[in-house]
């Protein structure tokens, strides 16, 4: 990777090429906030409550399967990698944008007059957003050239209850294919067939796929994308999460990892 901005504290993401036609993206699992803006966060925002917690740990088996991965290092509060760079809204209902200013509980992310400046935001676009998306595009093109097709699996997780975003309790597995436009139906059918009946599941419900799914999914060109929004109730200690303390539930972890591995293996076994 070429050198990143000297004003950022870390590389924008970690990337490992795939030995298979599948690439997994984790745009919201990052925990870093640049020193230049961290002091502006509210006390609640400093806990990073809207993070897609522990996705690298949940998918720790990817390397053993030869599956490539790109995972963000920076928090979505710095810049949201699953939003378009022009910040056009993806959903009609209330949501957060490219540069979020509220938490999912609708409280502010930044103290008054301490939001990132326009110059800082331009830097985050160039050195984080653009590089993440360019790397995905290049890897998908490489995989397509090598295998004849490519699959992008966009991995996410979210609290089971987020009143600002949806009513009630979210199903465990929330699949998004942009209403079928981002991938061949065979890919969605394959992952749905793996889900254990003990888990609840929905396709193209509240989460139909964000910008990454919608932008990169070009099944007519041999590039298929699918998003999984996993309920954090399937793997976090819920009592602690309610207190903004985020720990894996070791009793739940073996089952959800087994299920996720079956999902990834189904992707690998599908040639759209």
Number of C-alpha atoms within 10 A of each C-alpha: 9 6 7 15 15 9 11 18 14 14 17 22 19 13 19 15 17 21 14 16 26 27 26 25 22 23 26 27 23 24 18 19 22 14 11 12 15 18 15 18 20 16 13 14 19 16 14 22 20 19 21 25 24 18 18 17 11 18 18 12 16 18 14 7 14 16 20 20 23 23 21 24 20 26 21 25 28 25 22 24 26 23 19 18 16 8 13 11 15 18 12 6 10 12 16 19 22 22 20 18 17 16 19 19 12 12 12 17 22 24 14 10 8 14 20 17 11 9 9 15 16 13 15 22 20 14 18 24 24 14 18 22 16 11 16 20 12 11 23 24 16 17 21 18 13 13 13 14 20 27 28 27 20 25 21 21 25 19 24 18 16 14 12 13 15 15 10 10 13 23 19 22 20 23 25 28 26 23 15 17 18 26 27 22 14 13 21 21 12 18 19 17 12 16 16 13 8 7 12 13 17 15 20 15 15 17 20 24 27 20 19 23 24 24 14 20 26 17 19 11 11 20 23 27 31 31 28 20 23 25 22 24 20 21 23 22 18 19 11 13 16 11 9 14 13 20 15 19 15 11 11 14 16 12 14 18 17 13 16 18 19 17 18 21 17 19 22 17 11 16 16 16
